[in-house]
Structure formats: C-alpha cells, structure tokens
C-alpha cells in the first residue's frame, strides 16, 4: 500500500517548518494526500492553504526530492511517498483549525518527525540547509 503525499519544505534561519495536526502527538512537514487527479502542485497549494492559511505561489515551486519510508502506526507493508517542494508564499503563517501547533525544527529535532520526514532532514543537513 502506497500513501502518496506532497510536502512543503520551508526553511528559515537553518530551521524547517513543521506542524502537528490536532489530536496527534507527532509533527510533520506540512502538506498532505493527493485528492483524485490533482497534480503535486495542486495538492501542495490546497493543503498548505488548509493547514497554514497562506497561499503558495506555484510559479516559484521547486521539487527538492521524493522520499519513501514505512513507519510506526502504518498498516503492514504500507509506505509513505513524500514529494517535497519549496515555494514562496503570500500571507501570514498561522495554524488552521486542523493544526494544533507549528514549530521551526533544527536537525536536533529529527526524532520528533516520522521516518519519511527524517530522510528529508538527513538530506537537508548534508546540504547545509538545516542546522
């Protein structure tokens, strides 16, 4: 079983933006699952507006990598695929009703995110983008 997701990589000052959905104890890279025949960018723009109340500019989106991993809490054999993009945004970053909390994580916070997100943290650290 493949869980197909798209995530927004927003780094400021060597830290990456993460969000914790309401009722969950784990932080994630903001984004979510594709609906129907949406493209990656359509999914990304919709999810980020729903979660963080900002509008991404699809013209500035750059694919930074795609990662796959299993993890705790997933059905046996399930794998999360996360296509990651950077993009500029308009508006003020604010958690929506579905997000309990947002935070800026450094590499030291790697254990607080799921395995697929940890792969992204590793690449960002190796590239010197994450402190």
Backbone as XML, in Angstrom:
<?xml version="1.0"?>
<chain id="A" units="angstrom">
  <residue number="1" name="UNK">
    <atom name="N" x="0.841" y="-1.182" z="0.000"/>
    <atom name="CA" x="0.000" y="0.000" z="0.000"/>
    <atom name="C" x="0.887" y="1.246" z="0.000"/>
  </residue>
  <residue number="2" name="UNK">
    <atom name="N" x="0.627" y="2.143" z="-0.928"/>
    <atom name="CA" x="1.406" y="3.375" z="-1.041"/>
    <atom name="C" x="0.540" y="4.556" z="-0.620"/>
  </residue>
  <residue number="3" name="UNK">
    <atom name="N" x="1.036" y="5.342" z="0.317"/>
    <atom name="CA" x="0.362" y="6.563" z="0.751"/>
    <atom name="C" x="1.092" y="7.717" z="0.075"/>
  </residue>
  <residue number="4" name="UNK">
    <atom name="N" x="0.424" y="8.343" z="-0.888"/>
    <atom name="CA" x="1.027" y="9.350" z="-1.761"/>
    <atom name="C" x="0.802" y="10.744" z="-1.178"/>
  </residue>
  <residue number="5" name="UNK">
    <atom name="N" x="1.879" y="11.415" z="-0.768"/>
    <atom name="CA" x="1.753" y="12.738" z="-0.163"/>
    <atom name="C" x="2.678" y="13.740" z="-0.839"/>
  </residue>
  <residue number="6" name="UNK">
    <atom name="N" x="2.375" y="15.008" z="-0.603"/>
    <atom name="CA" x="3.184" y="16.117" z="-1.101"/>
    <atom name="C" x="3.469" y="17.022" z="0.093"/>
  </residue>
  <residue number="7" name="UNK">
    <atom name="N" x="4.697" y="17.538" z="0.206"/>
    <atom name="CA" x="5.065" y="18.345" z="1.365"/>
    <atom name="C" x="5.765" y="19.633" z="0.948"/>
  </residue>
  <residue number="8" name="UNK">
    <atom name="N" x="5.574" y="20.661" z="1.787"/>
    <atom name="CA" x="6.173" y="21.978" z="1.571"/>
    <atom name="C" x="7.392" y="22.132" z="2.455"/>
  </residue>
  <residue number="9" name="UNK">
    <atom name="N" x="8.534" y="22.317" z="1.838"/>
    <atom name="CA" x="9.788" y="22.500" z="2.570"/>
    <atom name="C" x="10.031" y="24.000" z="2.699"/>
  </residue>
  <residue number="10" name="UNK">
    <atom name="N" x="9.858" y="24.511" z="3.907"/>
    <atom name="CA" x="10.086" y="25.934" z="4.179"/>
    <atom name="C" x="11.177" y="26.048" z="5.238"/>
  </residue>
  <residue number="11" name="UNK">
    <atom name="N" x="12.319" y="26.567" z="4.833"/>
    <atom name="CA" x="13.459" y="26.691" z="5.741"/>
    <atom name="C" x="13.758" y="28.170" z="5.945"/>
  </residue>
  <residue number="12" name="UNK">
    <atom name="N" x="13.888" y="28.552" z="7.190"/>
    <atom name="CA" x="14.283" y="29.919" z="7.543"/>
    <atom name="C" x="15.296" y="29.831" z="8.669"/>
  </residue>
  <residue number="13" name="UNK">
    <atom name="N" x="16.428" y="30.507" z="8.487"/>
    <atom name="CA" x="17.448" y="30.532" z="9.531"/>
    <atom name="C" x="17.958" y="29.158" z="9.923"/>
  </residue>
  <residue number="14" name="UNK">
    <atom name="N" x="18.022" y="28.243" z="8.964"/>
    <atom name="CA" x="18.532" y="26.904" z="9.251"/>
    <atom name="C" x="17.549" y="25.984" z="9.952"/>
  </residue>
  <residue number="15" name="UNK">
    <atom name="N" x="16.303" y="26.396" z="10.025"/>
    <atom name="CA" x="15.260" y="25.571" z="10.648"/>
    <atom name="C" x="14.136" y="25.329" z="9.644"/>
  </residue>
  <residue number="16" name="UNK">
    <atom name="N" x="13.475" y="24.168" z="9.771"/>
    <atom name="CA" x="12.397" y="23.797" z="8.849"/>
    <atom name="C" x="11.050" y="23.880" z="9.562"/>
  </residue>
  <residue number="17" name="UNK">
    <atom name="N" x="10.058" y="24.370" z="8.838"/>
    <atom name="CA" x="8.711" y="24.493" z="9.383"/>
    <atom name="C" x="8.055" y="23.118" z="9.483"/>
  </residue>
  <residue number="18" name="UNK">
    <atom name="N" x="7.520" y="22.816" z="10.671"/>
    <atom name="CA" x="6.789" y="21.564" z="10.897"/>
    <atom name="C" x="5.461" y="21.904" z="11.560"/>
  </residue>
  <residue number="19" name="UNK">
    <atom name="N" x="4.495" y="21.003" z="11.434"/>
    <atom name="CA" x="3.173" y="21.224" z="12.006"/>
    <atom name="C" x="2.680" y="19.948" z="12.679"/>
  </residue>
  <residue number="20" name="UNK">
    <atom name="N" x="1.931" y="20.133" z="13.773"/>
    <atom name="CA" x="1.342" y="18.993" z="14.478"/>
    <atom name="C" x="-0.172" y="19.079" z="14.350"/>
  </residue>
  <residue number="21" name="UNK">
    <atom name="N" x="-0.766" y="18.105" z="13.626"/>
    <atom name="CA" x="-2.227" y="18.114" z="13.471"/>
    <atom name="C" x="-2.944" y="17.937" z="14.814"/>
  </residue>
  <residue number="22" name="UNK">
    <atom name="N" x="-4.141" y="18.493" z="14.906"/>
    <atom name="CA" x="-4.958" y="18.359" z="16.104"/>
    <atom name="C" x="-5.141" y="16.883" z="16.458"/>
  </residue>
  <residue number="23" name="UNK">
    <atom name="N" x="-4.940" y="16.562" z="17.727"/>
    <atom name="CA" x="-5.150" y="15.197" z="18.187"/>
    <atom name="C" x="-3.996" y="14.243" z="17.934"/>
  </residue>
  <residue number="24" name="UNK">
    <atom name="N" x="-2.900" y="14.741" z="17.335"/>
    <atom name="CA" x="-1.739" y="13.872" z="17.066"/>
    <atom name="C" x="-0.567" y="14.323" z="17.939"/>
  </residue>
  <residue number="25" name="UNK">
    <atom name="N" x="0.318" y="13.380" z="18.242"/>
    <atom name="CA" x="1.477" y="13.711" z="19.060"/>
    <atom name="C" x="2.740" y="13.908" z="18.253"/>
  </residue>
  <residue number="26" name="UNK">
    <atom name="N" x="2.628" y="13.812" z="16.937"/>
    <atom name="CA" x="3.808" y="13.854" z="16.066"/>
    <atom name="C" x="3.732" y="15.083" z="15.154"/>
  </residue>
  <residue number="27" name="UNK">
    <atom name="N" x="4.893" y="15.698" z="14.930"/>
    <atom name="CA" x="4.993" y="16.791" z="13.966"/>
    <atom name="C" x="5.296" y="16.223" z="12.587"/>
  </residue>
  <residue number="28" name="UNK">
    <atom name="N" x="4.844" y="16.921" z="11.555"/>
    <atom name="CA" x="5.074" y="16.526" z="10.163"/>
    <atom name="C" x="5.536" y="17.740" z="9.374"/>
  </residue>
  <residue number="29" name="UNK">
    <atom name="N" x="6.179" y="17.467" z="8.226"/>
    <atom name="CA" x="6.403" y="18.525" z="7.253"/>
    <atom name="C" x="5.011" y="18.875" z="6.717"/>
  </residue>
  <residue number="30" name="UNK">
    <atom name="N" x="4.628" y="20.149" z="6.651"/>
    <atom name="CA" x="3.276" y="20.491" z="6.190"/>
    <atom name="C" x="2.995" y="19.967" z="4.782"/>
  </residue>
  <residue number="31" name="UNK">
    <atom name="N" x="1.759" y="19.555" z="4.554"/>
    <atom name="CA" x="1.343" y="19.014" z="3.264"/>
    <atom name="C" x="0.255" y="17.991" z="3.483"/>
  </residue>
  <residue number="32" name="UNK">
    <atom name="N" x="0.106" y="17.088" z="2.533"/>
    <atom name="CA" x="-0.918" y="16.075" z="2.701"/>
    <atom name="C" x="-1.118" y="15.211" z="1.481"/>
  </residue>
  <residue number="33" name="UNK">
    <atom name="N" x="-2.225" y="14.476" z="1.502"/>
    <atom name="CA" x="-2.514" y="13.487" z="0.460"/>
    <atom name="C" x="-3.207" y="14.126" z="-0.737"/>
  </residue>
  <residue number="34" name="UNK">
    <atom name="N" x="-2.881" y="13.575" z="-1.880"/>
    <atom name="CA" x="-3.499" y="13.981" z="-3.140"/>
    <atom name="C" x="-4.977" y="13.593" z="-3.128"/>
  </residue>
  <residue number="35" name="UNK">
    <atom name="N" x="-5.820" y="14.434" z="-3.729"/>
    <atom name="CA" x="-7.240" y="14.110" z="-3.892"/>
    <atom name="C" x="-7.520" y="13.912" z="-5.373"/>
  </residue>
  <residue number="36" name="UNK">
    <atom name="N" x="-8.031" y="12.752" z="-5.721"/>
    <atom name="CA" x="-8.390" y="12.461" z="-7.110"/>
    <atom name="C" x="-7.214" y="12.613" z="-8.053"/>
  </residue>
  <residue number="37" name="UNK">
    <atom name="N" x="-7.411" y="13.384" z="-9.119"/>
    <atom name="CA" x="-6.389" y="13.530" z="-10.160"/>
    <atom name="C" x="-5.545" y="14.801" z="-9.983"/>
  </residue>
  <residue number="38" name="UNK">
    <atom name="N" x="-5.492" y="15.326" z="-8.761"/>
    <atom name="CA" x="-4.686" y="16.525" z="-8.518"/>
    <atom name="C" x="-3.223" y="16.292" z="-8.883"/>
  </residue>
  <residue number="39" name="UNK">
    <atom name="N" x="-2.577" y="17.344" z="-9.358"/>
    <atom name="CA" x="-1.127" y="17.303" z="-9.563"/>
    <atom name="C" x="-0.450" y="17.545" z="-8.214"/>
  </residue>
  <residue number="40" name="UNK">
    <atom name="N" x="0.867" y="17.342" z="-8.185"/>
    <atom name="CA" x="1.608" y="17.641" z="-6.959"/>
    <atom name="C" x="1.369" y="19.083" z="-6.511"/>
  </residue>
  <residue number="41" name="UNK">
    <atom name="N" x="1.483" y="20.014" z="-7.448"/>
    <atom name="CA" x="1.366" y="21.425" z="-7.071"/>
    <atom name="C" x="-0.045" y="21.793" z="-6.636"/>
  </residue>
  <residue number="42" name="UNK">
    <atom name="N" x="-1.061" y="21.222" z="-7.279"/>
    <atom name="CA" x="-2.441" y="21.481" z="-6.849"/>
    <atom name="C" x="-2.653" y="20.970" z="-5.425"/>
  </residue>
  <residue number="43" name="UNK">
    <atom name="N" x="-2.131" y="19.779" z="-5.146"/>
    <atom name="CA" x="-2.233" y="19.207" z="-3.800"/>
    <atom name="C" x="-1.521" y="20.099" z="-2.799"/>
  </residue>
  <residue number="44" name="UNK">
    <atom name="N" x="-0.311" y="20.510" z="-3.134"/>
    <atom name="CA" x="0.502" y="21.321" z="-2.238"/>
    <atom name="C" x="-0.185" y="22.646" z="-1.907"/>
  </residue>
  <residue number="45" name="UNK">
    <atom name="N" x="-0.646" y="23.360" z="-2.920"/>
    <atom name="CA" x="-1.294" y="24.659" z="-2.705"/>
    <atom name="C" x="-2.541" y="24.492" z="-1.828"/>
  </residue>
  <residue number="46" name="UNK">
    <atom name="N" x="-3.360" y="23.497" z="-2.132"/>
    <atom name="CA" x="-4.593" y="23.265" z="-1.361"/>
    <atom name="C" x="-4.283" y="22.912" z="0.088"/>
  </residue>
  <residue number="47" name="UNK">
    <atom name="N" x="-3.385" y="21.961" z="0.290"/>
    <atom name="CA" x="-3.076" y="21.500" z="1.644"/>
    <atom name="C" x="-2.462" y="22.606" z="2.506"/>
  </residue>
  <residue number="48" name="UNK">
    <atom name="N" x="-1.544" y="23.374" z="1.942"/>
    <atom name="CA" x="-0.878" y="24.409" z="2.734"/>
    <atom name="C" x="-1.854" y="25.530" z="3.078"/>
  </residue>
  <residue number="49" name="UNK">
    <atom name="N" x="-2.743" y="25.850" z="2.158"/>
    <atom name="CA" x="-3.764" y="26.854" z="2.475"/>
    <atom name="C" x="-4.684" y="26.343" z="3.587"/>
  </residue>
  <residue number="50" name="UNK">
    <atom name="N" x="-5.057" y="25.053" z="3.516"/>
    <atom name="CA" x="-5.924" y="24.456" z="4.550"/>
    <atom name="C" x="-5.226" y="24.398" z="5.904"/>
  </residue>
  <residue number="51" name="UNK">
    <atom name="N" x="-3.932" y="24.095" z="5.922"/>
    <atom name="CA" x="-3.221" y="23.883" z="7.185"/>
    <atom name="C" x="-2.653" y="25.158" z="7.799"/>
  </residue>
  <residue number="52" name="UNK">
    <atom name="N" x="-2.074" y="26.022" z="6.948"/>
    <atom name="CA" x="-1.300" y="27.157" z="7.471"/>
    <atom name="C" x="-1.798" y="28.516" z="6.984"/>
  </residue>
  <residue number="53" name="UNK">
    <atom name="N" x="-2.919" y="28.553" z="6.310"/>
    <atom name="CA" x="-3.632" y="29.764" z="5.891"/>
    <atom name="C" x="-2.835" y="30.701" z="4.971"/>
  </residue>
  <residue number="54" name="UNK">
    <atom name="N" x="-1.817" y="30.195" z="4.296"/>
    <atom name="CA" x="-1.078" y="31.012" z="3.329"/>
    <atom name="C" x="-1.279" y="30.450" z="1.928"/>
  </residue>
  <residue number="55" name="UNK">
    <atom name="N" x="-1.058" y="31.299" z="0.947"/>
    <atom name="CA" x="-1.200" y="30.889" z="-0.442"/>
    <atom name="C" x="0.183" y="30.723" z="-1.067"/>
  </residue>
  <residue number="56" name="UNK">
    <atom name="N" x="0.494" y="29.500" z="-1.492"/>
    <atom name="CA" x="1.770" y="29.250" z="-2.159"/>
    <atom name="C" x="1.708" y="29.753" z="-3.593"/>
  </residue>
  <residue number="57" name="UNK">
    <atom name="N" x="2.851" y="30.185" z="-4.104"/>
    <atom name="CA" x="2.956" y="30.619" z="-5.492"/>
    <atom name="C" x="3.516" y="29.459" z="-6.308"/>
  </residue>
  <residue number="58" name="UNK">
    <atom name="N" x="2.648" y="28.753" z="-7.081"/>
    <atom name="CA" x="3.110" y="27.575" z="-7.829"/>
    <atom name="C" x="4.220" y="27.906" z="-8.833"/>
  </residue>
  <residue number="59" name="UNK">
    <atom name="N" x="4.282" y="29.175" z="-9.281"/>
    <atom name="CA" x="5.334" y="29.583" z="-10.238"/>
    <atom name="C" x="6.722" y="29.484" z="-9.618"/>
  </residue>
  <residue number="60" name="UNK">
    <atom name="N" x="6.806" y="29.548" z="-8.281"/>
    <atom name="CA" x="8.109" y="29.525" z="-7.600"/>
    <atom name="C" x="8.454" y="28.142" z="-7.062"/>
  </residue>
  <residue number="61" name="UNK">
    <atom name="N" x="7.556" y="27.163" z="-7.262"/>
    <atom name="CA" x="7.763" y="25.828" z="-6.689"/>
    <atom name="C" x="8.935" y="25.111" z="-7.360"/>
  </residue>
  <residue number="62" name="UNK">
    <atom name="N" x="9.773" y="24.493" z="-6.513"/>
    <atom name="CA" x="10.912" y="23.709" z="-6.993"/>
    <atom name="C" x="10.890" y="22.360" z="-6.269"/>
  </residue>
  <residue number="63" name="UNK">
    <atom name="N" x="10.905" y="21.274" z="-7.056"/>
    <atom name="CA" x="10.943" y="19.922" z="-6.475"/>
    <atom name="C" x="12.314" y="19.708" z="-5.858"/>
  </residue>
  <residue number="64" name="UNK">
    <atom name="N" x="12.346" y="19.332" z="-4.582"/>
    <atom name="CA" x="13.627" y="19.155" z="-3.892"/>
    <atom name="C" x="13.945" y="17.699" z="-3.587"/>
  </residue>
  <residue number="65" name="UNK">
    <atom name="N" x="13.015" y="16.800" z="-3.912"/>
    <atom name="CA" x="13.275" y="15.381" z="-3.668"/>
    <atom name="C" x="11.993" y="14.640" z="-3.361"/>
  </residue>
  <residue number="66" name="UNK">
    <atom name="N" x="12.037" y="13.322" z="-3.553"/>
    <atom name="CA" x="10.919" y="12.455" z="-3.193"/>
    <atom name="C" x="11.479" y="11.344" z="-2.317"/>
  </residue>
  <residue number="67" name="UNK">
    <atom name="N" x="10.800" y="11.074" z="-1.219"/>
    <atom name="CA" x="11.280" y="10.122" z="-0.217"/>
    <atom name="C" x="10.207" y="9.074" z="0.035"/>
  </residue>
  <residue number="68" name="UNK">
    <atom name="N" x="10.654" y="7.867" z="0.397"/>
    <atom name="CA" x="9.722" y="6.786" z="0.735"/>
    <atom name="C" x="10.214" y="6.072" z="1.982"/>
  </residue>
  <residue number="69" name="UNK">
    <atom name="N" x="9.260" y="5.792" z="2.894"/>
    <atom name="CA" x="9.599" y="5.048" z="4.111"/>
    <atom name="C" x="8.328" y="4.488" z="4.733"/>
  </residue>
  <residue number="70" name="UNK">
    <atom name="N" x="8.497" y="3.411" z="5.456"/>
    <atom name="CA" x="7.422" y="2.877" z="6.275"/>
    <atom name="C" x="7.477" y="3.587" z="7.613"/>
  </residue>
  <residue number="71" name="UNK">
    <atom name="N" x="6.832" y="3.002" z="8.605"/>
    <atom name="CA" x="6.923" y="3.626" z="9.920"/>
    <atom name="C" x="5.885" y="3.111" z="10.872"/>
  </residue>
  <residue number="72" name="UNK">
    <atom name="N" x="6.050" y="3.460" z="12.145"/>
    <atom name="CA" x="5.096" y="3.035" z="13.170"/>
    <atom name="C" x="3.724" y="3.651" z="12.915"/>
  </residue>
  <residue number="73" name="UNK">
    <atom name="N" x="2.691" y="2.896" z="13.248"/>
    <atom name="CA" x="1.333" y="3.398" z="13.079"/>
    <atom name="C" x="0.773" y="3.208" z="11.679"/>
  </residue>
  <residue number="74" name="UNK">
    <atom name="N" x="1.598" y="2.688" z="10.769"/>
    <atom name="CA" x="1.120" y="2.417" z="9.410"/>
    <atom name="C" x="0.737" y="0.948" z="9.297"/>
  </residue>
  <residue number="75" name="UNK">
    <atom name="N" x="-0.209" y="0.624" z="8.404"/>
    <atom name="CA" x="-0.536" y="-0.789" z="8.184"/>
    <atom name="C" x="0.697" y="-1.557" z="7.691"/>
  </residue>
  <residue number="76" name="UNK">
    <atom name="N" x="0.742" y="-2.862" z="7.936"/>
    <atom name="CA" x="1.863" y="-3.688" z="7.483"/>
    <atom name="C" x="2.099" y="-3.509" z="5.997"/>
  </residue>
  <residue number="77" name="UNK">
    <atom name="N" x="3.337" y="-3.263" z="5.613"/>
    <atom name="CA" x="3.694" y="-3.128" z="4.213"/>
    <atom name="C" x="3.401" y="-1.763" z="3.626"/>
  </residue>
  <residue number="78" name="UNK">
    <atom name="N" x="2.799" y="-0.869" z="4.403"/>
    <atom name="CA" x="2.476" y="0.462" z="3.886"/>
    <atom name="C" x="3.729" y="1.326" z="3.828"/>
  </residue>
  <residue number="79" name="UNK">
    <atom name="N" x="3.806" y="2.121" z="2.778"/>
    <atom name="CA" x="4.928" y="3.031" z="2.579"/>
    <atom name="C" x="4.373" y="4.419" z="2.276"/>
  </residue>
  <residue number="80" name="UNK">
    <atom name="N" x="4.969" y="5.426" z="2.898"/>
    <atom name="CA" x="4.612" y="6.809" z="2.600"/>
    <atom name="C" x="5.595" y="7.331" z="1.562"/>
  </residue>
  <residue number="81" name="UNK">
    <atom name="N" x="5.054" y="7.869" z="0.470"/>
    <atom name="CA" x="5.885" y="8.569" z="-0.525"/>
    <atom name="C" x="5.590" y="10.050" z="-0.362"/>
  </residue>
  <residue number="82" name="UNK">
    <atom name="N" x="6.658" y="10.835" z="-0.167"/>
    <atom name="CA" x="6.508" y="12.266" z="0.063"/>
    <atom name="C" x="7.314" y="13.029" z="-0.982"/>
  </residue>
  <residue number="83" name="UNK">
    <atom name="N" x="6.606" y="13.697" z="-1.898"/>
    <atom name="CA" x="7.247" y="14.564" z="-2.890"/>
    <atom name="C" x="7.383" y="15.940" z="-2.250"/>
  </residue>
  <residue number="84" name="UNK">
    <atom name="N" x="8.613" y="16.458" z="-2.187"/>
    <atom name="CA" x="8.885" y="17.695" z="-1.461"/>
    <atom name="C" x="9.175" y="18.853" z="-2.412"/>
  </residue>
  <residue number="85" name="UNK">
    <atom name="N" x="8.613" y="20.003" z="-2.073"/>
    <atom name="CA" x="8.779" y="21.210" z="-2.883"/>
    <atom name="C" x="9.034" y="22.415" z="-1.985"/>
  </residue>
  <residue number="86" name="UNK">
    <atom name="N" x="9.878" y="23.318" z="-2.465"/>
    <atom name="CA" x="9.955" y="24.642" z="-1.868"/>
    <atom name="C" x="9.053" y="25.540" z="-2.705"/>
  </residue>
  <residue number="87" name="UNK">
    <atom name="N" x="8.589" y="26.637" z="-2.131"/>
    <atom name="CA" x="7.782" y="27.623" z="-2.870"/>
    <atom name="C" x="7.646" y="28.861" z="-1.997"/>
  </residue>
  <residue number="88" name="UNK">
    <atom name="N" x="7.555" y="30.000" z="-2.649"/>
    <atom name="CA" x="7.292" y="31.244" z="-1.930"/>
    <atom name="C" x="5.806" y="31.301" z="-1.583"/>
  </residue>
  <residue number="89" name="UNK">
    <atom name="N" x="5.467" y="32.151" z="-0.604"/>
    <atom name="CA" x="4.069" y="32.238" z="-0.176"/>
    <atom name="C" x="3.658" y="33.684" z="0.092"/>
  </residue>
  <residue number="90" name="UNK">
    <atom name="N" x="2.339" y="33.889" z="0.084"/>
    <atom name="CA" x="1.746" y="35.168" z="0.459"/>
    <atom name="C" x="0.856" y="34.925" z="1.672"/>
  </residue>
  <residue number="91" name="UNK">
    <atom name="N" x="0.857" y="35.903" z="2.585"/>
    <atom name="CA" x="0.010" y="35.790" z="3.767"/>
    <atom name="C" x="0.856" y="35.591" z="5.009"/>
  </residue>
  <residue number="92" name="UNK">
    <atom name="N" x="0.172" y="35.341" z="6.114"/>
    <atom name="CA" x="0.836" y="35.131" z="7.397"/>
    <atom name="C" x="0.668" y="33.676" z="7.809"/>
  </residue>
  <residue number="93" name="UNK">
    <atom name="N" x="1.780" y="33.040" z="8.166"/>
    <atom name="CA" x="1.725" y="31.641" z="8.596"/>
    <atom name="C" x="0.988" y="31.539" z="9.928"/>
  </residue>
  <residue number="94" name="UNK">
    <atom name="N" x="-0.162" y="30.890" z="9.888"/>
    <atom name="CA" x="-0.966" y="30.682" z="11.088"/>
    <atom name="C" x="-1.546" y="29.276" z="11.044"/>
  </residue>
  <residue number="95" name="UNK">
    <atom name="N" x="-1.533" y="28.552" z="12.169"/>
    <atom name="CA" x="-2.136" y="27.223" z="12.167"/>
    <atom name="C" x="-3.652" y="27.334" z="12.001"/>
  </residue>
  <residue number="96" name="UNK">
    <atom name="N" x="-4.207" y="26.502" z="11.112"/>
    <atom name="CA" x="-5.657" y="26.492" z="10.891"/>
    <atom name="C" x="-6.315" y="25.645" z="11.970"/>
  </residue>
  <residue number="97" name="UNK">
    <atom name="N" x="-7.617" y="25.432" z="11.817"/>
    <atom name="CA" x="-8.352" y="24.631" z="12.803"/>
    <atom name="C" x="-7.874" y="23.177" z="12.833"/>
  </residue>
  <residue number="98" name="UNK">
    <atom name="N" x="-7.266" y="22.697" z="11.718"/>
    <atom name="CA" x="-6.803" y="21.293" z="11.740"/>
    <atom name="C" x="-5.399" y="21.137" z="12.317"/>
  </residue>
  <residue number="99" name="UNK">
    <atom name="N" x="-4.711" y="22.250" z="12.561"/>
    <atom name="CA" x="-3.339" y="22.208" z="13.082"/>
    <atom name="C" x="-3.312" y="22.721" z="14.520"/>
  </residue>
  <residue number="100" name="UNK">
    <atom name="N" x="-2.787" y="21.897" z="15.416"/>
    <atom name="CA" x="-2.699" y="22.253" z="16.835"/>
    <atom name="C" x="-1.543" y="23.216" z="17.080"/>
  </residue>
  <residue number="101" name="UNK">
    <atom name="N" x="-0.440" y="22.988" z="16.353"/>
    <atom name="CA" x="0.781" y="23.732" z="16.665"/>
    <atom name="C" x="1.721" y="23.695" z="15.467"/>
  </residue>
  <residue number="102" name="UNK">
    <atom name="N" x="2.456" y="24.785" z="15.249"/>
    <atom name="CA" x="3.532" y="24.763" z="14.259"/>
    <atom name="C" x="4.819" y="25.148" z="14.962"/>
  </residue>
  <residue number="103" name="UNK">
    <atom name="N" x="5.944" y="24.671" z="14.424"/>
    <atom name="CA" x="7.236" y="24.914" z="15.065"/>
    <atom name="C" x="8.333" y="24.888" z="14.015"/>
  </residue>
  <residue number="104" name="UNK">
    <atom name="N" x="9.445" y="25.534" z="14.331"/>
    <atom name="CA" x="10.621" y="25.546" z="13.455"/>
    <atom name="C" x="11.642" y="24.594" z="14.059"/>
  </residue>
  <residue number="105" name="UNK">
    <atom name="N" x="11.942" y="23.504" z="13.341"/>
    <atom name="CA" x="12.823" y="22.452" z="13.854"/>
    <atom name="C" x="14.219" y="22.542" z="13.248"/>
  </residue>
  <residue number="106" name="UNK">
    <atom name="N" x="15.200" y="22.251" z="14.087"/>
    <atom name="CA" x="16.573" y="22.070" z="13.615"/>
    <atom name="C" x="16.804" y="20.561" z="13.473"/>
  </residue>
  <residue number="107" name="UNK">
    <atom name="N" x="18.008" y="20.197" z="13.042"/>
    <atom name="CA" x="18.310" y="18.772" z="12.882"/>
    <atom name="C" x="18.201" y="18.027" z="14.219"/>
  </residue>
  <residue number="108" name="UNK">
    <atom name="N" x="18.423" y="18.718" z="15.311"/>
    <atom name="CA" x="18.334" y="18.097" z="16.644"/>
    <atom name="C" x="16.924" y="17.581" z="16.934"/>
  </residue>
  <residue number="109" name="UNK">
    <atom name="N" x="15.923" y="18.090" z="16.218"/>
    <atom name="CA" x="14.534" y="17.672" z="16.416"/>
    <atom name="C" x="14.134" y="16.498" z="15.519"/>
  </residue>
  <residue number="110" name="UNK">
    <atom name="N" x="15.093" y="15.929" z="14.808"/>
    <atom name="CA" x="14.826" y="14.880" z="13.812"/>
    <atom name="C" x="13.962" y="13.735" z="14.361"/>
  </residue>
  <residue number="111" name="UNK">
    <atom name="N" x="14.186" y="13.332" z="15.594"/>
    <atom name="CA" x="13.452" y="12.197" z="16.172"/>
    <atom name="C" x="11.981" y="12.521" z="16.425"/>
  </residue>
  <residue number="112" name="UNK">
    <atom name="N" x="11.597" y="13.777" z="16.310"/>
    <atom name="CA" x="10.212" y="14.182" z="16.589"/>
    <atom name="C" x="9.314" y="14.082" z="15.358"/>
  </residue>
  <residue number="113" name="UNK">
    <atom name="N" x="9.887" y="13.691" z="14.205"/>
    <atom name="CA" x="9.105" y="13.575" z="12.971"/>
    <atom name="C" x="9.131" y="12.126" z="12.478"/>
  </residue>
  <residue number="114" name="UNK">
    <atom name="N" x="8.182" y="11.734" z="11.611"/>
    <atom name="CA" x="8.114" y="10.352" z="11.106"/>
    <atom name="C" x="9.329" y="9.980" z="10.251"/>
  </residue>
  <residue number="115" name="UNK">
    <atom name="N" x="9.532" y="8.668" z="10.017"/>
    <atom name="CA" x="10.695" y="8.196" z="9.256"/>
    <atom name="C" x="10.866" y="8.849" z="7.883"/>
  </residue>
  <residue number="116" name="UNK">
    <atom name="N" x="9.788" y="9.063" z="7.131"/>
    <atom name="CA" x="9.933" y="9.653" z="5.795"/>
    <atom name="C" x="10.436" y="11.099" z="5.913"/>
  </residue>
  <residue number="117" name="UNK">
    <atom name="N" x="9.978" y="11.816" z="6.932"/>
    <atom name="CA" x="10.441" y="13.187" z="7.163"/>
    <atom name="C" x="11.912" y="13.189" z="7.599"/>
  </residue>
  <residue number="118" name="UNK">
    <atom name="N" x="12.315" y="12.174" z="8.348"/>
    <atom name="CA" x="13.709" y="12.075" z="8.800"/>
    <atom name="C" x="14.670" y="11.964" z="7.614"/>
  </residue>
  <residue number="119" name="UNK">
    <atom name="N" x="14.250" y="11.293" z="6.543"/>
    <atom name="CA" x="15.086" y="11.192" z="5.340"/>
    <atom name="C" x="15.329" y="12.579" z="4.747"/>
  </residue>
  <residue number="120" name="UNK">
    <atom name="N" x="14.281" y="13.402" z="4.714"/>
    <atom name="CA" x="14.414" y="14.781" z="4.241"/>
    <atom name="C" x="15.356" y="15.558" z="5.162"/>
  </residue>
  <residue number="121" name="UNK">
    <atom name="N" x="15.194" y="15.417" z="6.472"/>
    <atom name="CA" x="16.079" y="16.095" z="7.429"/>
    <atom name="C" x="17.537" y="15.736" z="7.138"/>
  </residue>
  <residue number="122" name="UNK">
    <atom name="N" x="17.801" y="14.445" z="6.877"/>
    <atom name="CA" x="19.178" y="13.995" z="6.608"/>
    <atom name="C" x="19.749" y="14.684" z="5.373"/>
  </residue>
  <residue number="123" name="UNK">
    <atom name="N" x="18.951" y="14.745" z="4.292"/>
    <atom name="CA" x="19.424" y="15.387" z="3.056"/>
    <atom name="C" x="19.644" y="16.886" z="3.257"/>
  </residue>
  <residue number="124" name="UNK">
    <atom name="N" x="18.730" y="17.530" z="3.976"/>
    <atom name="CA" x="18.877" y="18.969" z="4.215"/>
    <atom name="C" x="20.101" y="19.259" z="5.064"/>
  </residue>
  <residue number="125" name="UNK">
    <atom name="N" x="20.369" y="18.403" z="6.035"/>
    <atom name="CA" x="21.565" y="18.568" z="6.877"/>
    <atom name="C" x="22.833" y="18.398" z="6.033"/>
  </residue>
  <residue number="126" name="UNK">
    <atom name="N" x="22.838" y="17.356" z="5.185"/>
    <atom name="CA" x="24.011" y="17.086" z="4.330"/>
    <atom name="C" x="24.267" y="18.249" z="3.360"/>
  </residue>
  <residue number="127" name="UNK">
    <atom name="N" x="23.190" y="18.915" z="2.937"/>
    <atom name="CA" x="23.319" y="20.049" z="2.004"/>
    <atom name="C" x="23.653" y="21.357" z="2.730"/>
  </residue>
  <residue number="128" name="UNK">
    <atom name="N" x="23.681" y="21.311" z="4.053"/>
    <atom name="CA" x="23.998" y="22.502" z="4.831"/>
    <atom name="C" x="22.824" y="23.447" z="5.024"/>
  </residue>
  <residue number="129" name="UNK">
    <atom name="N" x="21.609" y="22.992" z="4.700"/>
    <atom name="CA" x="20.432" y="23.855" z="4.811"/>
    <atom name="C" x="19.792" y="23.830" z="6.195"/>
  </residue>
  <residue number="130" name="UNK">
    <atom name="N" x="20.061" y="22.764" z="6.958"/>
    <atom name="CA" x="19.428" y="22.583" z="8.259"/>
    <atom name="C" x="20.503" y="22.556" z="9.334"/>
  </residue>
  <residue number="131" name="UNK">
    <atom name="N" x="20.341" y="23.387" z="10.362"/>
    <atom name="CA" x="21.328" y="23.394" z="11.448"/>
    <atom name="C" x="21.107" y="22.219" z="12.387"/>
  </residue>
</chain>
